[in-house]
């Protein structure tokens, strides 16, 4: 199942299951905003899809899988994943399985509600770790990276999908929202304990690279992508591909714009 077909079915699910809104703001509101959000969502999903070798029986850990959309997409292609999540997402997973079982094997997606550091994960057991909008929440970060290094197989890869920590509009917006309080504590009622969490603690490409390399990973620089530049009012239902191509050309030609204005950042790291 390719991303276009998946999104056709995904949009139908969103129309039927209002509990997935407002997290997925893809079927509500202004049509330009819908097209804008869809383009960004698809770019990130394609990045994950294109960087997983589906010719092999790989083991994939989706850390912070949320509502499980990426794992469901992979399951529809016959790829199995093991995920972990917290908060309100977990209660919707069974409803999602009921919807998607008509189109593929949803048993390929296993998920647990738990603290990452309490999971009993074996050394050298995963080929890929997906971190989509997750790593800026994980604390202590150093411990998280050490855990990922331990559970990845040699030459195993981390697929990192994040916000660009150097995007000046987003940095300013987050500072207004949370100040400089980048790490917070909160109480998880399901687990019955306090947890530490990164408070939208986004970082730049250079900062992520430095942290990963200090933990024994190497960055696959040729895979790094900066995405989402143009604002919603430029989008419509038929021009997303053209705008994405224009953004790609700008990213290649104008490194300053790429570094400080593009919103999204996708990277690949490999265990040395």
SVG drawing of the C-alpha trace seen along z (x, -y; Angstrom):
<svg xmlns="http://www.w3.org/2000/svg" viewBox="-18 -35 49 47">
<polyline fill="none" stroke="black" stroke-width="0.4" points="0.0,0.0 1.5,-3.3 1.1,-6.6 -1.6,-7.9 -3.8,-4.9 -3.1,-5.0 -4.2,-8.6 -7.4,-7.9 -8.3,-5.3 -6.8,-7.4 -9.0,-10.4 -12.1,-8.2 -11.1,-7.0 -10.7,-10.6 -14.2,-11.4 -15.6,-8.5 -13.6,-8.7 -13.8,-12.3 -11.6,-11.2 -8.6,-11.5 -9.3,-15.2 -7.9,-17.7 -4.5,-15.8 -4.9,-15.1 -6.2,-18.4 -6.4,-17.0 -10.2,-16.9 -11.5,-19.9 -11.4,-23.7 -10.0,-25.7 -9.2,-23.7 -5.8,-25.5 -4.8,-24.5 -5.9,-20.9 -3.7,-20.7 -0.8,-22.3 -1.0,-19.8 -1.5,-16.8 1.6,-17.7 3.8,-17.9 2.4,-14.7 3.0,-12.9 6.5,-14.1 7.4,-12.8 5.7,-9.5 7.4,-9.0 10.8,-9.7 10.2,-6.9 8.9,-4.6 11.8,-5.2 14.4,-4.6 13.2,-1.1 14.4,1.9 11.2,4.0 13.0,6.8 14.2,8.2 12.3,9.3 13.4,6.3 12.5,5.6 11.3,2.1 10.8,0.2 8.4,-2.8 9.3,-4.8 6.5,-7.3 4.2,-5.8 1.2,-8.0 -2.0,-6.9 0.0,-4.3 -0.5,-5.8 3.1,-5.1 3.0,-1.6 -0.4,-1.0 0.9,-2.2 3.8,0.2 1.5,3.0 -0.5,2.4 2.7,3.3 3.3,6.4 5.9,4.8 5.8,5.5 6.5,3.0 6.7,2.8 5.6,-0.5 5.4,-2.3 3.3,-5.3 1.9,-7.3 -1.0,-9.6 -4.4,-9.6 -3.3,-8.0 -3.4,-4.4 -7.1,-4.0 -7.8,-4.6 -5.6,-1.9 -8.2,0.9 -10.7,-1.2 -8.1,-1.8 -7.3,1.9 -11.0,2.6 -11.0,0.1 -7.7,1.1 -8.2,4.9 -10.2,4.7 -7.2,3.5 -4.3,5.5 -2.9,7.4 -3.1,5.1 -1.7,7.8 1.7,6.8 1.5,3.7 2.1,4.4 2.0,1.5 2.5,1.1 1.6,-1.7 4.8,-2.2 7.8,-4.3 10.6,-3.7 13.1,-3.0 10.9,-0.3 10.7,1.8 12.5,5.1 14.3,4.6 17.0,7.0 20.5,5.9 21.1,5.8 17.4,6.7 16.2,4.0 17.1,3.0 15.3,-0.3 14.1,-2.8 11.5,-5.4 11.5,-8.6 8.8,-10.8 8.0,-13.9 9.4,-12.0 13.0,-12.7 12.4,-16.3 10.2,-14.8 12.6,-12.1 14.5,-12.8 17.1,-12.2 18.2,-12.4 21.6,-10.9 20.0,-7.8 17.6,-7.6 20.4,-7.6 22.4,-5.0 19.4,-2.8 18.8,-3.1 22.5,-2.3 22.2,0.8 19.0,2.2 20.0,1.5 21.8,4.2 25.2,3.2 24.6,0.9 21.0,0.5 19.4,-2.8 17.5,-5.5 15.0,-7.4 14.6,-10.8 11.6,-13.0 11.6,-16.3 11.0,-20.0 14.0,-22.1 15.4,-23.6 16.9,-26.5 13.6,-27.6 13.3,-31.1 9.5,-31.5 9.0,-28.2 11.7,-29.1 10.0,-32.4 6.6,-30.7 7.8,-28.1 9.6,-30.7 6.3,-32.6 4.5,-29.4 7.0,-27.9 9.8,-30.4 13.1,-28.6 11.7,-25.8 12.8,-22.9 12.4,-20.0 9.4,-19.4 8.1,-16.8 4.6,-15.4 2.6,-12.6 1.3,-9.7 -1.9,-8.4 -1.8,-5.1 1.7,-4.2 1.3,-5.8 4.6,-7.7 6.2,-10.9 8.1,-11.2 10.5,-13.7 9.7,-15.1 11.3,-17.4 9.0,-20.4 9.1,-20.7 12.9,-20.7 13.6,-20.8 17.2,-21.1 19.1,-21.9 20.6,-19.5 24.1,-20.3 23.0,-19.8 21.3,-16.4 24.4,-15.3 26.7,-16.2 24.6,-14.4 24.2,-11.2 27.9,-11.1 28.8,-11.3 26.6,-8.2 28.3,-6.1 26.2,-6.9 27.2,-8.3 24.9,-10.7 24.0,-9.8 24.3,-13.4 23.2,-12.5 19.8,-11.5 19.1,-14.8 16.1,-16.7 14.7,-20.1 11.0,-20.4 8.0,-22.8 8.7,-26.4 5.7,-27.9 2.7,-29.1 -0.8,-27.6 -2.3,-30.3 -0.2,-29.2 -1.6,-25.7 -4.6,-24.2 -5.9,-20.7 -3.7,-20.3 -0.4,-22.2 1.3,-20.4 3.8,-18.5 4.9,-21.7 5.4,-23.6 7.4,-20.7 9.6,-20.6 10.1,-24.4 11.0,-24.0 13.6,-21.4 15.3,-23.7 15.3,-26.5 16.8,-24.3 19.7,-23.3 20.3,-26.9 19.9,-28.9 21.4,-27.3 20.6,-30.2 16.9,-29.9 17.1,-26.2 18.7,-26.4 16.6,-29.2 13.2,-29.2 12.4,-25.6 10.1,-24.0 10.8,-20.3 14.0,-18.2 14.5,-14.6 17.7,-12.7 19.1,-9.2 21.7,-7.9 23.5,-4.5 25.0,-2.6 28.7,-2.3"/>
</svg>
